[in-house]
Amino acid sequence: MNELHKESSPYLLQHANNPVHWKAWNPESLASAKEKNQLIIVSVGYSACHWCHVMEHETFEDIDAAKVMNQSFINIKVDREERPDIDAVYMKAIQIMTGRGGWPMNVVCLPDGRPVWGGTYFRKIEWMETLQQLKNLYENDPEKMIDYAEKLKNGLDAISLIPENTEASGFDFETLERLLSKWKKSFDHEFGGYTRAPKFMMPNNYAFLLRFAHQNNDKDLLEFVSLTLTKMAYGGLFDTVDGGFSRYSVDMKWHVPHFEKMLYDNGQLVSLYADAYKLTKNPLHKEVIEKTLNFISKELTNEVGGFYSALDADSLNTENHLEEGAFYSWKTEELEQLITEDFPFFSEVFNINDFGFWEEEQKYVLIQNKTLEEIAFANNIDLSDLINKKKSWEQILYNKRENRSKPRLDDKCLTSWNALMLKGFIDAYKALGDEDYLEIALKNASFITEKLWTPEGNLLHNYKDGKSSINGYLEDYCFVIEAFISLYEVTLQEKYLTDAKQLADYCFDHFFDSNQEFFSFTSNLDEKLITNHFEIEDNVISASNSVMANNLFKLSIYFKNSYYEEVSSKMLDKILPNVDYPSAFANWLQLFLNFSEENRELAICSENALEDALKFQKQYIPNVLIAGTSRESSLPFLKNRFIENQNNYYLCQNKTCDLPENNLESIFEKLN
């Protein structure tokens, strides 16, 4: 019997009517496999995943395929977003076995959970034939399977260990420059990003490159980052009609995405574009921020201030069938009827031509490849007129699109992703000064503390239908700590720093492995999986250990805590000798810059401390950690520094401060 109707996950509920006898991952399901001595199928996906839907329709809705699965296997469905721990462990196994990974992810395991075979998407016949072979092998020669499982388990254990580094790493700026030279060889200087498809946005990569380019006056690198942000914003990947980015582009020019819109991408990208806007004042960056946050507020926010997880890639087409991109794509005749006499201009702006063509049936996904300035000049029209026309066209298309069947919503709220979006709103507030963004950020912070932080001190991972569940993972703690530190910077309310410190101390109690000197992904209060998992490499989301190390660096300064600094430094020292492809360690390289001689701390002790802090944060000065107070403070970094009726600004480096200045402008001059 299919048991998924008991679950709250939108992804699991999508499979609740399959003829497969799905179970959720829980002690009862795992115990059932051992009791019956049956192989386990662990099938992992997420609600917005297009190819997950395809495999469901082709295979899991098929009676014959279900019969094979039900007769000989315990079938377990996992929402990778609810259980990133399970996903991470079995994804490692898939990558060892096949050299690649992705979703849907399907693994066959022994009754004790050790994997023996797996992959990603499978066609029905291949799936059924392989399952039959595995069943026969387990019945007739189980020792062969058990031996392979044990070797694979040993491999998983080995790659879970952090490489030892008993000597000083010798990693310095010269080493970093060599890595950057290697990195630059993969840059796409026509469309930005990397010279490969599919193209993922990798916000942590460009956040680091932007900072490094700025601090080292590397104009070529800065131009490359600017090119990348411009091309990503030009459309296809970015929904110019209603804001928000899809997960990745299948082509080199950021044109045709897999159309799911994920909260975590949009939170990080808003932060990235906010930093870029502070540096460049490029109006396109501002447009991206405003459209994206409007989309989040309108489509992905619940009544208590939480942010939903995703919109699906698929939506119903005119024939009432689920189709990828149906909501976002356009046909020529439809556009001609909507835009009327402006259609030639519209076509030039949004490439209703070979460049913008998507696939058969004359479908187009809107994409720009020229600036509005170029088009206005070429057509001898006023730029402001063209800007207004573009806004008008987008409104016309928005109104039309609102009558289409919308993509399905994944309405669970994940703590880690909420924190990423919370930080996005804070960073947008820093860059643009829109008070609405701060209000939304504060409401979301209250949602996290009230709904997802228990009296026992632990965070919960998931909120759905008014209920919070699943003990939090390291990703939940590290991103909430990071967001609370950012919230302190724009409010100067020390409560957010003490909350961040309390969560960090909880992580030392329940996640820190003193032998590895890193933080495990799962709490020591949770049931162990087949191997431990330390998230080290940055991906589309920064690794939880790299975020935690950066957090500890900042908290060590605020609270003058040498232990935090020591742990952060040791983590970095273990990682740096192993950096060969820097794109997977971009957030660790941010930490390297934090520990460098270029980093500073600024204590603002003035009657108008908050106003001064916001002036400072409106500029792009990524190498300065900021604190401030308008009264006597007990925060160790600020203690005994405030003097009534005086404005004192302390610029510090490596625990040593200059004599206080009484003019903020003089601080800016020193830093510039």
SEKELUM-333279 format. One record per residue (C-alpha): x, y, z. Coordinates in Angstrom, 3 decimals. Example, Ala and Ser with C-alpha at 12.3 -4.5 7.8 and 13.67 -1.06 7.14 Angstrom:
<sites>
SITE         px         py         pz
SITE     12.300     -4.500      7.800
SITE     13.670     -1.060      7.140
</sites>
This chain:
<sites>
SITE         px         py         pz
SITE      0.000      0.000      0.000
SITE      1.214      3.519     -0.835
SITE      1.699      5.362      2.473
SITE      2.701      8.805      1.163
SITE     -0.773     10.274      1.739
SITE      0.268     10.511      5.396
SITE      3.056     12.959      4.561
SITE      3.081     16.765      4.245
SITE      5.890     17.151      1.689
SITE      4.489     18.410     -1.650
SITE      6.931     16.117     -3.454
SITE      5.882     13.008     -1.540
SITE      2.221     13.899     -1.985
SITE      2.786     14.099     -5.762
SITE      3.550     10.359     -5.560
SITE      0.758      9.431     -3.156
SITE     -1.444      8.000     -5.918
SITE      1.258      5.950     -7.649
SITE      0.589      2.185     -7.786
SITE      4.045      1.752     -6.214
SITE      3.791      0.860     -2.533
SITE      5.849      3.881     -1.483
SITE      6.857      4.411      2.122
SITE      8.501      7.475      3.657
SITE     11.975      7.255      5.184
SITE     11.367      6.381      8.836
SITE     12.429      3.715     11.373
SITE      9.397      1.558     10.547
SITE     10.211      1.413      6.832
SITE     13.863      0.572      7.476
SITE     12.933     -2.054     10.059
SITE     10.501     -3.621      7.581
SITE     13.325     -4.175      5.068
SITE     15.450     -5.964      7.665
SITE     12.543     -8.029      8.926
SITE     11.579     -9.184      5.414
SITE     15.210     -9.328      4.228
SITE     14.282     -7.325      1.137
SITE     16.317     -4.938     -0.940
SITE     15.412     -1.258     -0.568
SITE     14.767      1.205     -3.382
SITE     15.543      4.739     -2.242
SITE     14.176      7.212     -4.772
SITE     15.093     10.860     -4.163
SITE     13.752     13.981     -5.867
SITE     12.024     17.282     -5.262
SITE      8.730     18.852     -6.230
SITE      9.989     21.286     -8.885
SITE     12.187     18.729    -10.687
SITE     11.152     18.225    -14.322
SITE     12.871     14.860    -14.884
SITE     11.477     13.592    -11.581
SITE      8.019     14.207    -13.042
SITE      8.993     12.467    -16.276
SITE     10.179      9.318    -14.493
SITE      7.091      9.332    -12.307
SITE      4.810      9.483    -15.343
SITE      6.728      6.918    -17.404
SITE      7.582      4.451    -14.655
SITE      6.117      5.018    -11.203
SITE      2.589      5.466    -12.574
SITE      2.963      2.290    -14.643
SITE      1.255     -0.867    -13.307
SITE      3.905     -3.269    -14.659
SITE      6.823     -1.303    -13.223
SITE      5.013     -0.982     -9.912
SITE      4.418     -4.737     -9.822
SITE      8.163     -5.448    -10.131
SITE      8.932     -2.920     -7.381
SITE      6.197     -4.050     -5.005
SITE      6.887     -7.794     -5.246
SITE     10.523     -7.740     -4.199
SITE     11.523     -4.369     -2.776
SITE     10.790     -1.965      0.067
SITE     10.175      1.275     -1.835
SITE     11.111      4.512     -0.060
SITE     10.490      8.002     -1.478
SITE     12.598     10.885     -0.154
SITE     12.154     14.634     -0.598
SITE     15.776     15.782     -0.930
SITE     14.843     19.223      0.360
SITE     13.351     17.844      3.566
SITE     16.140     15.279      3.997
SITE     19.341     16.735      2.539
SITE     21.305     14.367      4.790
SITE     19.941     11.266      3.048
SITE     20.345     12.899     -0.336
SITE     23.990     13.830      0.338
SITE     25.047     10.351      1.469
SITE     23.435      8.469     -1.404
SITE     24.509     11.103     -3.939
SITE     28.116     10.382     -2.939
SITE     27.446      6.699     -3.572
SITE     25.951      7.436     -7.008
SITE     28.933      9.583     -7.923
SITE     31.352      6.820     -6.899
SITE     29.388      4.259     -8.924
SITE     28.627      6.303    -12.042
SITE     30.855      9.383    -11.976
SITE     27.905     11.769    -12.069
SITE     24.795     12.719    -10.137
SITE     21.482     14.517    -10.361
SITE     17.781     14.093     -9.774
SITE     15.788     11.964     -9.776
SITE     18.271      9.828     -7.892
SITE     17.488      6.132     -7.524
SITE     19.505      3.742     -5.393
SITE     19.048      0.071     -4.577
SITE     20.326     -0.855     -1.112
SITE     20.757     -3.918      1.038
SITE     18.206     -4.303      3.843
SITE     20.613     -2.415      6.160
SITE     20.694      0.614      3.853
SITE     24.115      0.095      2.232
SITE     23.879      0.943     -1.497
SITE     24.717     -1.605     -4.203
SITE     23.480      0.033     -7.426
SITE     22.007      3.287     -8.616
SITE     21.820      6.206    -10.984
SITE     19.584      9.085    -11.930
SITE     16.818      8.976    -14.561
SITE     15.944      5.536    -15.970
SITE     13.531      4.575    -18.712
SITE     10.879      2.061    -17.692
SITE     12.209     -1.036    -19.482
SITE     15.792     -0.505    -18.315
SITE     14.523      0.096    -14.779
SITE     12.400     -3.061    -14.676
SITE     15.078     -5.282    -16.215
SITE     17.765     -4.042    -13.819
SITE     15.561     -4.484    -10.762
SITE     14.800     -8.049    -11.824
SITE     18.521     -8.786    -12.233
SITE     19.307     -7.304     -8.815
SITE     16.502     -9.332     -7.199
SITE     17.829    -12.541     -8.759
SITE     21.391    -11.760     -7.727
SITE     20.373    -11.104     -4.125
SITE     18.401    -14.341     -3.984
SITE     21.057    -16.514     -5.634
SITE     24.394    -14.911     -4.709
SITE     23.862    -12.452     -1.839
SITE     27.514    -12.614     -0.769
SITE     28.570    -10.972     -4.022
SITE     26.237     -8.047     -3.335
SITE     27.263     -7.802      0.309
SITE     30.951     -7.752     -0.635
SITE     30.371     -4.932     -3.141
SITE     28.274     -2.998     -0.617
SITE     31.025     -3.233      1.980
SITE     33.673     -1.964     -0.460
SITE     31.411      0.909     -1.495
SITE     30.721      1.713      2.163
SITE     34.479      1.856      2.810
SITE     34.796      4.232     -0.119
SITE     32.069      6.445      1.298
SITE     33.762      6.483      4.697
SITE     37.089      7.393      3.088
SITE     35.762     10.392      1.160
SITE     33.919     11.583      4.253
SITE     37.214     12.141      6.078
SITE     38.822     15.574      5.967
SITE     42.391     15.360      4.573
SITE     45.005     15.824      7.286
SITE     47.294     18.835      7.112
SITE     50.073     18.591      9.682
SITE     52.208     21.366      8.172
SITE     51.554     25.012      7.472
SITE     49.720     25.255      4.174
SITE     51.897     27.952      2.647
SITE     48.788     29.236      0.910
SITE     49.274     32.925      0.127
SITE     48.184     35.547     -2.391
SITE     50.701     34.264     -4.919
SITE     49.096     30.814     -4.712
SITE     45.670     32.420     -5.044
SITE     46.789     34.324     -8.139
SITE     47.938     31.046     -9.730
SITE     44.571     29.474     -8.958
SITE     42.803     32.485    -10.460
SITE     44.853     32.158    -13.649
SITE     43.691     28.557    -13.904
SITE     40.118     29.596    -13.060
SITE     40.040     32.304    -15.713
SITE     40.692     29.736    -18.461
SITE     37.148     28.421    -17.936
SITE     35.498     31.857    -18.316
SITE     33.062     32.481    -21.168
SITE     33.913     35.984    -22.373
SITE     30.944     36.145    -24.731
SITE     28.042     35.277    -22.430
SITE     29.671     35.224    -19.005
SITE     29.747     32.270    -16.665
SITE     31.758     29.220    -17.620
SITE     32.374     27.719    -21.044
SITE     30.074     24.777    -20.598
SITE     26.427     23.852    -20.575
SITE     24.302     23.486    -18.569
SITE     25.143     26.766    -16.867
SITE     24.498     27.222    -13.164
SITE     24.619     30.695    -11.604
SITE     27.040     29.856     -8.722
SITE     26.469     33.061     -6.708
SITE     29.288     32.342     -4.253
SITE     31.758     32.227     -7.164
SITE     30.869     35.688     -8.418
SITE     30.588     37.137     -4.903
SITE     34.209     36.149     -4.322
SITE     35.394     37.253     -7.770
SITE     33.647     40.616     -7.356
SITE     35.359     41.146     -4.010
SITE     38.763     40.050     -5.227
SITE     38.522     42.201     -8.365
SITE     37.516     45.247     -6.307
SITE     40.162     44.845     -3.628
SITE     42.917     44.204     -6.159
SITE     41.767     46.686     -8.805
SITE     41.531     43.878    -11.371
SITE     39.502     45.637    -14.061
SITE     39.411     42.661    -16.431
SITE     38.003     40.401    -13.726
SITE     35.494     43.060    -12.719
SITE     34.371     43.355    -16.343
SITE     33.905     39.591    -16.528
SITE     31.717     39.536    -13.405
SITE     29.725     42.468    -14.769
SITE     29.297     40.671    -18.110
SITE     28.062     37.546    -16.321
SITE     25.518     39.442    -14.213
SITE     24.304     41.344    -17.271
SITE     23.868     38.247    -19.439
SITE     22.126     36.338    -16.644
SITE     19.733     39.262    -16.215
SITE     18.992     39.589    -19.931
SITE     16.332     36.966    -19.852
SITE     15.459     33.357    -20.343
SITE     17.100     32.371    -17.092
SITE     15.733     35.564    -15.501
SITE     11.992     36.122    -15.800
SITE     11.897     39.708    -17.027
SITE      8.067     39.696    -16.974
SITE      7.628     38.976    -13.261
SITE     11.068     38.606    -11.698
SITE     12.934     35.652    -10.277
SITE     15.601     33.312    -11.637
SITE     15.177     29.715    -12.763
SITE     17.604     27.103    -11.454
SITE     19.985     26.894    -14.421
SITE     20.285     27.284    -18.156
SITE     20.560     24.271    -20.470
SITE     22.521     26.301    -23.063
SITE     25.595     28.548    -23.170
SITE     23.784     31.897    -23.434
SITE     21.571     31.688    -20.300
SITE     18.561     31.427    -22.614
SITE     16.459     28.323    -21.995
SITE     16.361     27.205    -18.368
SITE     14.908     24.286    -16.542
SITE     12.116     26.551    -15.478
SITE     11.814     25.765    -11.769
SITE     12.279     28.827     -9.566
SITE     14.031     27.927     -6.320
SITE     14.047     30.138     -3.232
SITE     17.722     29.463     -2.474
SITE     18.891     30.680     -5.886
SITE     16.907     33.886     -5.671
SITE     18.014     34.705     -2.141
SITE     21.687     34.380     -3.025
SITE     21.356     36.182     -6.347
SITE     19.632     39.173     -4.753
SITE     22.598     39.446     -2.367
SITE     25.022     39.218     -5.286
SITE     23.231     41.812     -7.413
SITE     22.929     44.086     -4.362
SITE     26.703     44.002     -3.856
SITE     27.254     44.631     -7.557
SITE     24.819     47.548     -7.539
SITE     26.609     49.170     -4.603
SITE     29.814     49.061     -6.627
SITE     28.574     49.894    -10.129
SITE     25.170     51.613     -9.685
SITE     24.120     49.700    -12.813
SITE     20.335     50.254    -13.187
SITE     19.940     46.727    -14.583
SITE     21.130     45.324    -11.245
SITE     18.570     47.445     -9.417
SITE     15.827     46.240    -11.786
SITE     16.761     42.607    -11.105
SITE     16.676     43.146     -7.337
SITE     13.329     44.935     -7.359
SITE     11.612     42.507     -9.728
SITE     12.917     39.460     -7.878
SITE     11.904     40.684     -4.433
SITE      8.492     41.691     -5.749
SITE      8.105     38.154     -7.106
SITE      9.163     36.622     -3.770
SITE      6.775     38.858     -1.824
SITE      3.865     38.115     -4.144
SITE      4.305     34.437     -4.974
SITE      6.555     32.819     -2.349
SITE      5.592     34.427      0.974
SITE      3.053     33.121      3.487
SITE      0.900     35.068      5.923
SITE      3.312     34.657      8.861
SITE      6.388     35.884      6.978
SITE      7.841     32.561      5.883
SITE      9.128     31.993      2.362
SITE      7.938     29.032      0.294
SITE     10.471     26.747     -1.373
SITE      9.814     26.709     -5.114
SITE      7.666     26.955     -8.192
SITE      7.600     23.909    -10.452
SITE      9.261     23.707    -13.864
SITE      6.061     22.269    -15.327
SITE      2.635     23.830    -15.749
SITE     -0.542     22.963    -17.658
SITE     -0.502     23.876    -21.338
SITE     -3.499     24.779    -23.518
SITE     -4.252     21.043    -23.889
SITE     -4.332     20.715    -20.089
SITE     -1.167     18.595    -19.985
SITE      1.828     19.312    -17.774
SITE      4.597     20.756    -19.912
SITE      7.936     22.255    -18.966
SITE      8.057     26.009    -19.540
SITE      4.431     26.296    -20.730
SITE      3.828     29.225    -18.384
SITE      6.881     31.190    -19.581
SITE      7.090     30.633    -23.346
SITE      5.366     32.550    -26.163
SITE      4.357     31.989    -29.778
SITE      4.902     34.651    -32.417
SITE      1.259     35.134    -33.319
SITE      0.306     35.551    -29.661
SITE      2.963     38.236    -29.187
SITE      1.909     40.052    -32.364
SITE     -1.671     40.242    -31.118
SITE     -0.590     41.515    -27.691
SITE      2.064     44.053    -28.680
SITE      0.396     45.213    -31.960
SITE      2.163     48.131    -33.693
SITE      5.212     47.997    -31.386
SITE      5.944     44.387    -32.331
SITE      9.022     45.221    -34.514
SITE     10.661     47.079    -31.600
SITE      9.587     44.357    -29.181
SITE     11.127     41.716    -31.462
SITE     14.420     43.567    -31.533
SITE     14.541     43.987    -27.758
SITE     13.474     40.422    -26.908
SITE     14.819     38.587    -29.964
SITE     11.745     37.123    -31.601
SITE     14.160     35.755    -34.170
SITE     16.677     32.941    -34.538
SITE     18.594     34.063    -31.441
SITE     15.509     33.884    -29.210
SITE     13.915     30.801    -30.801
SITE     13.448     27.902    -28.390
SITE     11.928     24.874    -30.090
SITE      9.331     23.596    -32.537
SITE      5.888     25.209    -32.793
SITE      7.610     28.611    -32.950
SITE      8.101     28.927    -29.200
SITE     10.181     31.761    -27.818
SITE     11.691     32.441    -24.430
SITE     12.323     36.170    -24.028
SITE     16.004     37.138    -24.029
SITE     17.950     40.337    -24.654
SITE     21.357     40.491    -26.297
SITE     21.696     44.268    -26.735
SITE     21.386     47.178    -24.374
SITE     18.376     49.436    -24.672
SITE     20.831     52.258    -25.383
SITE     22.113     50.444    -28.488
SITE     18.612     49.733    -29.770
SITE     17.381     53.275    -29.122
SITE     20.391     54.751    -30.929
SITE     20.075     52.380    -33.903
SITE     16.388     53.231    -34.293
SITE     16.770     56.956    -33.579
SITE     14.303     56.970    -30.684
SITE     14.569     58.461    -27.229
SITE     16.007     56.056    -24.651
SITE     13.431     56.984    -22.014
SITE     10.656     56.203    -24.499
SITE     12.089     52.743    -25.121
SITE     12.480     52.099    -21.386
SITE      8.827     53.014    -20.876
SITE      7.778     50.843    -23.808
SITE      9.632     47.874    -22.329
SITE      7.872     48.335    -18.995
SITE      4.532     48.576    -20.788
SITE      5.194     45.413    -22.825
SITE      6.165     43.495    -19.702
SITE      2.955     44.583    -17.989
SITE      0.888     43.462    -21.005
SITE      2.592     40.053    -20.964
SITE      2.234     39.785    -17.197
SITE     -1.523     40.418    -17.413
SITE     -1.852     37.812    -20.156
SITE      0.279     35.276    -18.336
SITE     -1.720     35.605    -15.130
SITE     -4.600     33.975    -17.011
SITE     -2.499     30.903    -17.745
SITE     -2.307     27.915    -15.439
SITE      0.480     28.710    -12.973
SITE      3.318     26.322    -12.087
SITE      2.676     24.231     -9.009
SITE      3.838     25.686     -5.692
SITE      5.987     23.863     -3.151
SITE      4.620     25.536     -0.034
SITE      6.934     24.116      2.608
SITE      9.269     26.587      4.330
SITE     12.838     25.395      4.897
SITE     14.844     27.162      7.588
SITE     18.120     27.306      5.649
SITE     16.515     28.661      2.482
SITE     14.444     31.174      4.463
SITE     17.668     32.473      6.005
SITE     19.249     32.861      2.550
SITE     16.236     34.858      1.377
SITE     16.208     36.845      4.619
SITE     19.816     37.854      3.929
SITE     18.810     38.746      0.368
SITE     16.241     41.227      1.673
SITE     18.799     42.671      4.109
SITE     21.421     43.092      1.388
SITE     18.849     44.730     -0.884
SITE     17.980     47.106      1.957
SITE     21.660     47.975      2.366
SITE     21.985     48.718     -1.350
SITE     18.672     50.446     -2.076
SITE     17.457     51.700      1.296
SITE     13.881     50.491      0.745
SITE     12.294     50.250      4.206
SITE      9.817     47.617      2.961
SITE     12.734     45.222      2.496
SITE     13.816     45.682      6.108
SITE     10.261     45.176      7.322
SITE      9.978     41.895      5.388
SITE     13.367     40.782      6.731
SITE     12.354     41.489     10.322
SITE      9.081     39.611      9.875
SITE     10.925     36.605      8.481
SITE     13.424     36.685     11.354
SITE     10.480     36.588     13.755
SITE      9.025     33.662     11.814
SITE     12.284     31.743     12.233
SITE     12.665     32.478     15.940
SITE      9.002     31.874     16.774
SITE      8.184     28.898     14.545
SITE     11.501     27.124     13.960
SITE     13.599     27.657     17.095
SITE     12.538     25.424     19.983
SITE     12.774     26.157     23.733
SITE     15.388     23.370     23.882
SITE     17.697     25.490     21.724
SITE     17.600     23.548     18.470
SITE     16.336     24.715     15.106
SITE     13.789     22.722     13.134
SITE     14.275     22.317      9.399
SITE     10.753     22.434      7.974
SITE      7.487     24.381      8.387
SITE      4.332     23.290      6.577
SITE      0.624     23.762      7.283
SITE      1.279     25.448     10.612
SITE      3.552     22.649     11.879
SITE      7.328     22.627     12.308
SITE      9.239     19.364     11.957
SITE     12.580     17.612     11.318
SITE     15.522     18.396     13.574
SITE     17.699     21.022     11.932
SITE     20.848     20.359      9.913
SITE     24.080     22.345      9.963
SITE     22.851     24.261      6.895
SITE     19.938     25.605      8.958
SITE     22.205     26.872     11.722
SITE     24.941     28.352      9.562
SITE     22.590     30.338      7.318
SITE     20.443     31.594     10.211
SITE     23.603     32.708     12.043
SITE     24.816     34.463      8.888
SITE     21.445     36.172      8.388
SITE     21.239     37.293     12.022
SITE     24.731     38.813     11.801
SITE     23.567     40.716      8.703
SITE     20.400     41.792     10.501
SITE     22.522     43.196     13.311
SITE     24.445     45.271     10.769
SITE     21.285     47.091      9.629
SITE     19.581     47.411     13.031
SITE     22.496     47.459     15.509
SITE     20.235     45.420     17.793
SITE     22.679     43.257     19.722
SITE     19.980     40.645     20.315
SITE     20.663     39.323     16.816
SITE     24.350     38.819     17.622
SITE     23.597     37.080     20.910
SITE     21.091     34.854     19.081
SITE     23.763     34.063     16.486
SITE     26.263     33.228     19.223
SITE     23.731     31.002     21.011
SITE     23.168     29.031     17.811
SITE     26.916     28.774     17.193
SITE     27.446     27.393     20.692
SITE     24.654     24.878     20.083
SITE     26.536     23.756     16.942
SITE     29.681     23.151     19.001
SITE     27.651     20.992     21.386
SITE     25.828     18.931     18.767
SITE     27.603     19.145     15.397
SITE     31.323     19.711     16.007
SITE     33.610     16.715     15.524
SITE     36.709     17.365     17.609
SITE     38.695     14.701     15.730
SITE     37.932     16.070     12.285
SITE     37.790     19.674     13.572
SITE     34.806     20.290     11.304
SITE     31.057     20.309     11.804
SITE     29.015     17.266     10.822
SITE     25.994     17.933      8.628
SITE     23.679     16.186     11.115
SITE     23.233     16.629     14.847
SITE     24.556     14.021     17.257
SITE     20.971     13.754     18.524
SITE     19.812     12.281     15.198
SITE     19.839      8.684     14.056
SITE     23.035      7.940     12.161
SITE     23.019      7.118      8.447
SITE     25.368      4.626      6.800
SITE     28.240      7.141      6.891
SITE     28.905     10.558      8.364
SITE     28.699     13.625      6.137
SITE     30.841     16.754      6.332
SITE     29.751     19.342      3.786
SITE     33.002     20.908      2.587
SITE     32.812     21.906     -1.078
SITE     30.836     24.962     -2.160
SITE     28.265     24.299     -4.839
SITE     25.198     26.248     -5.983
SITE     24.829     26.877     -2.239
SITE     27.937     27.485     -0.153
SITE     29.025     24.496      1.942
SITE     27.695     24.658      5.482
SITE     31.220     24.321      6.897
SITE     32.524     27.236      4.844
SITE     29.602     29.403      5.984
SITE     30.109     28.291      9.588
SITE     33.832     29.116      9.435
SITE     33.062     32.612      8.120
SITE     30.452     33.067     10.854
SITE     32.926     32.061     13.559
SITE     35.459     34.535     12.179
SITE     32.943     37.387     12.549
SITE     31.641     36.257     15.922
SITE     35.214     35.960     17.208
SITE     35.634     39.694     16.609
SITE     32.286     40.795     17.994
SITE     32.707     38.716     21.159
SITE     36.533     38.706     21.327
SITE     36.342     34.917     21.388
SITE     39.728     33.402     20.590
SITE     38.315     29.861     20.434
SITE     35.970     30.789     17.585
SITE     38.885     32.355     15.729
SITE     41.105     29.323     16.328
SITE     38.487     26.861     15.028
SITE     37.779     29.013     11.970
SITE     41.476     29.356     11.198
SITE     42.141     25.618     11.603
SITE     39.250     24.760      9.305
SITE     40.666     27.086      6.664
SITE     44.177     25.718      7.076
SITE     42.904     22.191      6.461
SITE     40.993     23.212      3.343
SITE     43.451     25.479      1.517
SITE     46.076     22.846      0.615
SITE     43.323     20.843     -1.104
SITE     42.041     23.663     -3.313
SITE     42.683     22.725     -6.932
SITE     39.515     23.947     -8.662
SITE     38.675     27.203     -6.852
SITE     35.056     27.371     -8.046
SITE     34.273     24.677     -5.452
SITE     35.947     26.642     -2.654
SITE     34.858     30.218     -3.380
SITE     33.380     30.805      0.059
SITE     36.507     29.412      1.715
SITE     38.501     31.921     -0.328
SITE     36.250     34.641      1.105
SITE     37.434     33.470      4.523
SITE     41.042     33.598      3.326
SITE     40.497     37.265      2.411
SITE     38.886     37.855      5.820
SITE     42.030     36.607      7.542
SITE     44.268     38.712      5.291
SITE     45.962     41.984      6.172
SITE     43.460     43.862      4.036
SITE     40.580     43.153      6.380
SITE     39.412     45.784      8.847
SITE     36.867     46.251     11.611
SITE     34.933     49.446     12.208
SITE     33.340     50.455     15.520
SITE     30.829     53.296     15.149
SITE     30.151     54.910     18.523
SITE     27.976     57.946     17.938
SITE     24.579     59.474     18.666
SITE     23.547     58.572     15.125
SITE     25.280     55.194     14.960
SITE     22.576     53.446     12.946
SITE     22.365     56.238     10.395
SITE     26.167     56.231     10.078
SITE     26.223     52.439      9.731
SITE     23.672     52.521      6.913
SITE     25.664     55.235      5.102
SITE     28.679     52.988      5.317
SITE     26.839     49.889      4.159
SITE     25.396     51.646      1.127
SITE     28.902     51.441     -0.291
SITE     30.664     48.281     -1.422
SITE     33.393     47.790      1.197
SITE     33.488     43.992      1.632
SITE     36.710     43.887      3.669
SITE     35.274     45.733      6.690
SITE     33.282     44.173      9.516
SITE     31.004     46.746     11.121
SITE     29.602     47.269     14.618
SITE     27.938     50.253     16.169
SITE     26.132     51.691     19.161
SITE     24.505     54.925     20.255
SITE     24.874     54.112     23.958
SITE     27.162     52.218     26.296
SITE     27.385     48.631     25.017
SITE     28.275     45.344     26.682
SITE     29.292     43.788     23.367
SITE     33.014     43.016     23.892
SITE     34.095     44.681     20.640
SITE     32.295     47.923     21.607
SITE     32.738     47.854     25.374
SITE     34.029     51.118     26.922
SITE     34.185     52.828     23.541
SITE     31.042     54.957     23.638
SITE     31.415     58.444     25.099
SITE     28.347     60.627     25.612
SITE     28.046     63.600     23.218
SITE     30.967     62.408     21.082
SITE     31.143     60.755     17.673
SITE     33.985     58.264     17.671
SITE     34.846     55.948     14.793
SITE     37.436     53.266     15.490
SITE     39.097     51.637     12.490
SITE     40.808     48.452     13.579
SITE     42.951     45.706     12.120
SITE     43.961     42.411     13.705
SITE     42.779     43.431     17.195
SITE     44.553     46.791     17.052
SITE     42.632     50.036     16.600
SITE     43.719     53.438     15.375
SITE     42.959     56.477     17.451
SITE     39.275     57.301     17.030
SITE     38.198     59.666     14.254
SITE     35.267     62.013     14.794
SITE     34.321     62.236     11.128
SITE     32.995     59.286      9.132
SITE     34.285     60.798      5.883
SITE     37.841     60.479      7.121
SITE     37.239     56.741      7.605
SITE     36.039     56.469      4.001
SITE     39.179     58.279      2.838
SITE     41.417     55.879      4.756
SITE     39.661     52.850      3.320
SITE     39.759     54.181     -0.233
</sites>
